[in-house]
Amino acid sequence: MNRPIRAAVSATRAHPVAHGESPARQGFRYGRCLLDSSSRLPVPFLPKSRLLTPAEQRVAAECYARTLATGELTSGPAAAGFEAALADFLGLHAVATSSGTDGLIVALRSVGVGPGDEVIIPANSFAATENAVPACGAVPVLADIEPGRPTLDPESAGAAVTSRTKAVLPVHLYGRLADMAALRRTADAHGLRVVEDACQAIGVTGVGQHSDATVLSFNPYKNFGLTGKAGAVLTGDGELAARVRAIAYHGFHPDRKNVKTEPWGLNAKTDNSLASVALGLLPGLTLKNYRRAFLAERYITGLAELHASGLLVLPSFSPDHAWHLFTVRVPGGPAEREEIRARMRSGSGVETDIYYPVLTHHQRTPLHKSLFSRSVLPHTEQLHTTAFQLPLHNQLSLTEQDRVIEALHAAVRPTAR
């Protein structure tokens, strides 16, 4: 188990909430407001002004100022230092990239995906997952997710394999780890490569253990967010890491100026200035992982009554989850879901969201119609029509979380009558 998640799980288990202490004893009295008037402020889904703490903002500013003084804004020692620190933290070779999207493209190219190939992906992900495939000249092929789990189904992925399939690209959606051991077996049975989209799952146990390459994102909105867009490709294969490094920077040899080792490459390195910020903020990742795990289990405890009554479906608490998003499902479908969300917003000022509102095969471009018009993905569709996300971010206060829990109880009860 990775160090940050191990710490998060053990610390969360030690908290009274983790032992099932009744919601009433935790100060929750659903249907009645126990909070003072100052706590009645709206609860935003993800307040941009609070992505970093004031202390983190100072660290970021100091790191950037030091780099600015050197003039080494694009290339420099901080990039290599961040890669080394990330490799030590996660136990894999790490190549920092300019974004998670670029990381996906570089990783796919590095494992041999090219024009005419097919790559199997889920339909319920951010567009970057899908877009990385045609960026390599390849064709995305959709497979369904597992029942009750938001990640690629190994059996469905296996059924989607053709003679043109080159790779499988599972996504750890919401931060929940896909069944990577089973997906690896499926890939090996067909001679395929595996690239993990772990952009929402930094620090999860098992990330990178069953794939050829793994991609992370450090977008400001992610668990480990920076002051700009960045990402990384991880791999346990040193030769593949060297190829990733070359393709991420114009195909160049890392130590020989302007000499290519690859016929093709991107300008997809992380800037030295942003890497310096990453180095300064990386020590705080363990605490962020802990806090998200703690808040997730606190949600599960506070909403357990609704889950037990069949009014809401909650995720289970487990160490294979980074809790990038906290997702609940409404058994009644999209109309009931929107009614509940509207009640939470109008009655309590609590914002929620849907990740992602349009599935890949529901897009209406000519290309999407030609590729995916016959896609049948029942489990993906079920999740898409019933799920929505509650506020969960690194700076969410317990008072705000209590407001969310109270608002959801109040919003669901009228619907159930």
C-alpha positions as CSV (number, residue, x, y, z in Angstrom):
1,M,0.0,0.0,0.0
2,N,1.3,3.4,-0.9
3,R,2.4,5.5,2.1
4,P,-0.2,8.3,1.8
5,I,-3.2,6.0,1.5
6,R,-1.9,3.7,4.3
7,A,-1.7,6.8,6.6
8,A,-5.1,8.0,5.4
9,V,-6.9,4.7,6.1
10,S,-5.3,4.1,9.5
11,A,-5.9,7.6,10.7
12,T,-9.5,7.6,9.5
13,R,-10.2,4.3,11.2
14,A,-9.0,5.8,14.4
15,H,-11.5,8.6,14.3
16,P,-14.9,8.0,16.1
17,V,-16.8,8.4,12.9
18,A,-15.0,5.4,11.4
19,H,-16.3,3.2,14.2
20,G,-20.0,3.8,13.3
21,E,-20.7,6.2,16.1
22,S,-24.3,7.4,15.6
23,P,-24.9,10.5,13.5
24,A,-26.9,12.0,16.4
25,R,-23.8,11.7,18.7
26,Q,-21.8,13.4,16.0
27,G,-24.1,16.4,16.2
28,F,-26.2,15.6,13.1
29,R,-30.0,16.1,13.6
30,Y,-31.3,15.7,10.1
31,G,-34.4,17.7,9.1
32,R,-33.6,20.3,11.8
33,C,-30.9,23.0,11.6
34,L,-28.6,22.9,14.6
35,L,-26.0,25.2,13.0
36,D,-25.7,28.9,13.9
37,S,-26.7,31.6,11.4
38,S,-23.0,32.1,10.3
39,S,-23.0,28.5,9.0
40,R,-25.9,29.2,6.6
41,L,-23.7,30.6,3.9
42,P,-23.8,28.7,0.6
43,V,-21.6,25.6,0.2
44,P,-19.9,25.9,-3.3
45,F,-19.0,22.7,-5.1
46,L,-15.4,23.6,-5.6
47,P,-14.4,27.2,-4.6
48,K,-11.6,28.3,-6.9
49,S,-10.2,30.8,-4.3
50,R,-9.6,27.8,-1.9
51,L,-7.8,25.4,-4.1
52,L,-4.6,26.1,-2.1
53,T,-4.4,27.1,1.6
54,P,-2.8,30.5,2.3
55,A,0.3,28.6,3.5
56,E,0.4,26.7,0.2
57,Q,0.0,29.9,-1.7
58,R,3.0,31.4,0.1
59,V,5.1,28.3,-0.7
60,A,4.1,28.4,-4.3
61,A,4.9,32.1,-4.6
62,E,8.3,31.6,-2.9
63,C,9.2,28.7,-5.2
64,Y,8.2,30.6,-8.3
65,A,10.1,33.7,-7.2
66,R,13.3,31.7,-6.7
67,T,13.0,30.1,-10.1
68,L,12.1,33.5,-11.7
69,A,15.4,34.9,-10.3
70,T,17.4,32.2,-12.1
71,G,15.8,32.7,-15.5
72,E,15.4,28.9,-15.8
73,L,11.7,29.0,-16.4
74,T,11.3,26.2,-18.9
75,S,14.2,23.9,-18.5
76,G,16.2,23.5,-15.2
77,P,17.0,21.4,-12.2
78,A,13.5,21.6,-10.5
79,A,11.9,19.5,-13.2
80,A,14.4,16.6,-12.7
81,G,14.1,17.1,-8.9
82,F,10.3,16.8,-9.0
83,E,10.6,13.7,-11.2
84,A,13.0,12.1,-8.7
85,A,10.8,13.1,-5.7
86,L,7.7,11.7,-7.4
87,A,9.5,8.5,-8.4
88,D,10.5,8.0,-4.7
89,F,7.0,8.8,-3.5
90,L,5.3,6.3,-5.8
91,G,8.0,3.7,-6.4
92,L,8.0,4.0,-10.3
93,H,10.0,5.9,-12.9
94,A,8.4,9.3,-13.4
95,V,8.5,11.7,-16.4
96,A,6.8,15.1,-15.7
97,T,4.6,16.3,-18.6
98,S,2.8,19.6,-19.4
99,S,-0.6,18.1,-18.6
100,G,-2.4,14.8,-18.0
101,T,-3.8,15.0,-21.5
102,D,-0.3,15.3,-23.0
103,G,0.8,12.5,-20.7
104,L,-1.9,10.2,-22.1
105,I,-0.8,11.0,-25.7
106,V,2.9,10.5,-24.9
107,A,2.2,7.2,-23.0
108,L,0.1,5.8,-25.8
109,R,2.7,6.7,-28.4
110,S,5.4,5.2,-26.2
111,V,3.7,1.8,-26.0
112,G,3.3,1.7,-29.8
113,V,-0.1,3.0,-30.5
114,G,-0.3,4.6,-33.9
115,P,-2.4,5.2,-37.0
116,G,-5.0,2.5,-37.7
117,D,-4.8,1.0,-34.2
118,E,-7.7,0.7,-31.8
119,V,-7.7,1.5,-28.1
120,I,-10.4,0.3,-25.7
121,I,-11.7,3.0,-23.3
122,P,-14.8,3.6,-21.1
123,A,-17.4,6.1,-22.2
124,N,-17.7,7.8,-18.8
125,S,-14.6,9.9,-18.5
126,F,-13.3,13.4,-19.3
127,A,-12.8,14.0,-23.0
128,A,-9.0,13.9,-22.5
129,T,-9.2,10.1,-22.3
130,E,-10.9,9.8,-25.6
131,N,-9.0,12.7,-27.3
132,A,-5.6,11.1,-26.6
133,V,-6.5,8.2,-28.9
134,P,-7.1,10.0,-32.2
135,A,-4.2,12.3,-31.3
136,C,-2.1,9.2,-31.9
137,G,-3.9,8.5,-35.2
138,A,-5.8,5.6,-33.5
139,V,-9.5,4.8,-33.1
140,P,-11.2,4.7,-29.6
141,V,-13.5,1.7,-29.0
142,L,-15.9,1.8,-26.1
143,A,-16.5,-0.9,-23.6
144,D,-18.9,-1.0,-20.6
145,I,-18.1,-0.5,-16.9
146,E,-18.6,-3.0,-14.2
147,P,-22.0,-3.2,-12.4
148,G,-21.9,-1.0,-9.4
149,R,-18.4,0.2,-10.1
150,P,-17.5,3.2,-12.3
151,T,-14.5,1.6,-14.0
152,L,-13.9,-0.5,-17.1
153,D,-15.3,-4.0,-17.1
154,P,-12.5,-6.6,-18.0
155,E,-15.1,-8.9,-19.6
156,S,-16.6,-6.1,-21.7
157,A,-13.1,-4.9,-22.7
158,G,-12.2,-8.4,-23.8
159,A,-15.3,-8.6,-25.9
160,A,-14.4,-5.4,-27.7
161,V,-11.0,-6.7,-28.9
162,T,-10.4,-6.9,-32.7
163,S,-7.4,-7.7,-34.9
164,R,-6.6,-3.9,-34.8
165,T,-6.7,-3.5,-31.0
166,K,-3.4,-2.3,-29.6
167,A,-4.1,-1.2,-26.1
168,V,-6.5,-0.9,-23.2
169,L,-6.9,2.5,-21.5
170,P,-8.8,2.1,-18.2
171,V,-9.8,5.1,-16.1
172,H,-9.8,5.3,-12.3
173,L,-12.9,7.4,-12.4
174,Y,-13.7,9.5,-9.3
175,G,-10.4,8.2,-7.9
176,R,-11.7,4.5,-7.7
177,L,-9.1,2.0,-8.8
178,A,-10.2,-0.2,-11.7
179,D,-9.8,-4.0,-11.5
180,M,-6.3,-3.7,-12.9
181,A,-5.2,-7.3,-12.3
182,A,-8.2,-8.6,-14.3
183,L,-7.7,-6.0,-17.0
184,R,-4.0,-7.0,-17.2
185,R,-5.0,-10.7,-17.7
186,T,-7.4,-9.6,-20.4
187,A,-4.7,-7.6,-22.1
188,D,-2.1,-10.4,-21.9
189,A,-4.6,-12.9,-23.3
190,H,-4.8,-10.7,-26.5
191,G,-1.2,-9.4,-26.6
192,L,-2.3,-5.8,-25.7
193,R,-0.6,-3.0,-23.9
194,V,-2.2,-1.3,-20.9
195,V,-2.0,2.4,-20.1
196,E,-3.8,3.6,-16.9
197,D,-5.6,7.0,-16.8
198,A,-4.9,7.7,-13.1
199,C,-5.4,11.4,-13.4
200,Q,-7.9,11.3,-10.6
201,A,-6.1,8.7,-8.5
202,I,-2.7,9.8,-7.3
203,G,-1.6,7.7,-4.3
204,V,-4.1,4.9,-4.6
205,T,-2.8,1.4,-3.7
206,G,-1.9,-0.6,-6.8
207,V,-1.6,2.3,-9.3
208,G,1.0,1.4,-11.9
209,Q,1.4,-2.2,-10.7
210,H,-0.4,-3.9,-13.6
211,S,0.1,-1.5,-16.5
212,D,2.8,-0.6,-18.9
213,A,2.4,3.1,-18.2
214,T,0.3,5.2,-15.8
215,V,-0.7,8.9,-16.3
216,L,-1.3,11.4,-13.5
217,S,-2.7,15.0,-13.6
218,F,-1.7,17.9,-11.4
219,N,-4.4,20.3,-12.8
220,P,-5.3,22.8,-10.1
221,Y,-8.6,21.0,-9.5
222,K,-7.0,17.6,-8.8
223,N,-6.1,16.1,-5.4
224,F,-2.6,17.3,-5.9
225,G,-3.2,20.5,-7.7
226,L,-0.6,23.0,-8.8
227,T,-0.7,26.6,-10.0
228,G,-1.1,25.5,-13.6
229,K,-1.5,22.5,-15.8
230,A,0.9,19.6,-15.4
231,G,1.0,15.8,-15.3
232,A,3.3,12.8,-15.3
233,V,3.8,9.4,-16.9
234,L,4.8,6.6,-14.5
235,T,6.3,3.2,-15.5
236,G,8.2,0.4,-13.9
237,D,10.1,-0.1,-17.2
238,G,13.3,1.9,-17.4
239,E,13.5,1.6,-21.2
240,L,10.0,2.7,-21.6
241,A,10.6,5.6,-19.3
242,A,13.5,6.7,-21.6
243,R,11.1,6.5,-24.6
244,V,8.5,8.5,-22.8
245,R,11.1,11.1,-21.9
246,A,12.2,11.4,-25.5
247,I,8.6,11.6,-27.0
248,A,7.7,14.2,-24.4
249,Y,10.4,16.5,-25.7
250,H,10.6,16.4,-29.5
251,G,12.0,12.9,-29.7
252,F,15.4,14.2,-28.4
253,H,18.1,12.3,-26.5
254,P,18.1,13.6,-22.9
255,D,21.8,14.3,-22.9
256,R,22.7,15.1,-26.5
257,K,21.5,18.5,-27.8
258,N,19.2,18.3,-30.8
259,V,19.9,14.6,-31.4
260,K,16.8,12.5,-31.9
261,T,16.2,9.0,-30.6
262,E,12.6,9.0,-31.7
263,P,11.2,10.0,-35.1
264,W,8.4,12.0,-33.6
265,G,7.8,13.9,-30.4
266,L,5.8,16.6,-28.6
267,N,6.7,19.7,-26.7
268,A,5.1,18.2,-23.5
269,K,7.6,18.7,-20.7
270,T,6.6,20.3,-17.4
271,D,8.1,23.8,-17.1
272,N,10.9,24.2,-14.6
273,S,9.0,27.0,-12.9
274,L,5.9,24.8,-12.3
275,A,8.0,21.9,-11.3
276,S,9.6,24.1,-8.6
277,V,6.1,24.7,-7.2
278,A,5.4,21.0,-7.4
279,L,8.5,20.3,-5.3
280,G,7.4,22.7,-2.7
281,L,3.9,21.4,-2.4
282,L,4.5,17.6,-2.7
283,P,5.2,17.1,1.0
284,G,1.6,18.1,1.7
285,L,0.1,15.3,-0.5
286,T,0.0,12.8,2.3
287,L,-2.2,15.1,4.5
288,K,-4.5,15.8,1.5
289,N,-5.0,12.1,1.0
290,Y,-5.7,11.6,4.6
291,R,-8.2,14.5,4.7
292,R,-10.1,13.3,1.6
293,A,-10.3,9.7,3.1
294,F,-11.6,11.1,6.4
295,L,-14.2,13.3,4.7
296,A,-15.4,10.5,2.5
297,E,-16.0,8.1,5.4
298,R,-17.6,10.9,7.3
299,Y,-20.1,11.3,4.3
300,I,-20.7,7.6,4.3
301,T,-21.4,7.6,8.1
302,G,-23.6,10.7,7.9
303,L,-25.7,9.4,5.0
304,A,-25.8,5.8,6.1
305,E,-29.5,6.0,7.0
306,L,-30.5,7.0,3.5
307,H,-28.4,4.2,2.0
308,A,-29.9,1.6,4.4
309,S,-33.4,2.9,3.5
310,G,-32.8,2.4,-0.2
311,L,-33.2,6.1,-0.9
312,L,-29.6,6.7,-1.9
313,V,-26.7,4.5,-3.1
314,L,-23.3,5.3,-1.5
315,P,-19.8,4.2,-2.4
316,S,-18.1,1.8,0.0
317,F,-15.1,3.0,1.9
318,S,-11.9,1.2,0.7
319,P,-8.2,2.0,0.4
320,D,-8.4,1.6,-3.4
321,H,-10.0,5.1,-3.7
322,A,-8.3,8.5,-3.8
323,W,-11.7,10.2,-3.3
324,H,-11.2,12.8,-6.0
325,L,-15.0,12.9,-6.1
326,F,-17.7,11.7,-3.8
327,T,-20.4,10.2,-5.9
328,V,-23.9,9.2,-4.8
329,R,-26.6,7.6,-6.8
330,V,-30.4,8.1,-6.9
331,P,-32.3,4.9,-7.6
332,G,-35.2,6.9,-9.1
333,G,-33.3,8.1,-12.2
334,P,-32.5,11.5,-13.7
335,A,-35.7,13.3,-12.9
336,E,-35.5,12.5,-9.2
337,R,-31.8,13.3,-9.2
338,E,-32.4,16.8,-10.7
339,E,-35.2,17.4,-8.2
340,I,-32.9,16.5,-5.3
341,R,-30.1,18.7,-6.6
342,A,-32.5,21.6,-7.1
343,R,-33.8,21.3,-3.5
344,M,-30.3,21.2,-2.1
345,R,-29.4,24.3,-4.1
346,S,-32.6,26.4,-3.4
347,G,-33.2,25.2,0.1
348,S,-29.7,25.1,1.5
349,G,-27.4,26.8,-0.9
350,V,-25.5,23.5,-1.5
351,E,-24.0,23.1,-4.9
352,T,-23.6,19.7,-6.5
353,D,-22.3,18.6,-9.9
354,I,-22.4,15.8,-12.5
355,Y,-19.2,14.2,-13.8
356,Y,-19.6,13.9,-16.7
357,P,-22.9,15.3,-18.1
358,V,-22.3,13.9,-21.7
359,L,-21.0,10.4,-22.4
360,T,-18.6,9.8,-25.3
361,H,-21.2,8.0,-27.4
362,H,-23.8,10.7,-26.7
363,Q,-21.7,13.4,-28.4
364,R,-23.3,14.5,-31.7
365,T,-20.3,15.3,-33.9
366,P,-20.2,13.4,-37.2
367,L,-17.2,11.4,-36.0
368,H,-18.9,10.3,-32.8
369,K,-22.0,9.3,-34.7
370,S,-20.0,7.2,-37.1
371,L,-17.9,5.5,-34.4
372,F,-20.3,5.0,-31.6
373,S,-23.9,5.0,-32.8
374,R,-24.2,1.3,-32.2
375,S,-22.6,1.3,-28.7
376,V,-24.6,-0.6,-26.1
377,L,-23.3,0.2,-22.6
378,P,-26.1,-0.5,-20.1
379,H,-24.1,-0.2,-16.9
380,T,-22.5,3.0,-18.1
381,E,-25.9,4.4,-18.9
382,Q,-27.3,3.4,-15.5
383,L,-24.5,5.2,-13.7
384,H,-24.8,8.2,-15.9
385,T,-28.5,8.7,-15.3
386,T,-28.4,8.2,-11.5
387,A,-25.1,9.6,-10.2
388,F,-24.1,13.1,-9.0
389,Q,-21.3,14.5,-6.9
390,L,-21.2,16.2,-3.5
391,P,-18.7,18.8,-2.5
392,L,-15.4,17.2,-1.6
393,H,-12.1,19.1,-1.8
394,N,-9.0,19.7,0.3
395,Q,-10.4,22.7,2.1
396,L,-13.9,21.5,2.8
397,S,-14.7,22.3,6.4
398,L,-16.6,20.0,8.7
399,T,-19.3,22.7,9.1
400,E,-19.7,22.8,5.4
401,Q,-19.9,19.0,5.2
402,D,-22.5,18.9,7.9
403,R,-24.5,21.4,5.8
404,V,-24.2,19.1,2.8
405,I,-25.3,16.0,4.7
406,E,-28.2,17.9,6.3
407,A,-29.3,19.3,2.9
408,L,-29.2,15.9,1.2
409,H,-31.3,14.4,4.0
410,A,-33.9,17.2,3.7
411,A,-33.9,17.0,-0.1
412,V,-34.3,13.2,-0.4
413,R,-37.1,12.8,2.2
414,P,-39.7,14.8,0.3
415,T,-38.9,12.8,-2.8
416,A,-39.4,9.6,-1.0
417,R,-43.0,10.4,0.2
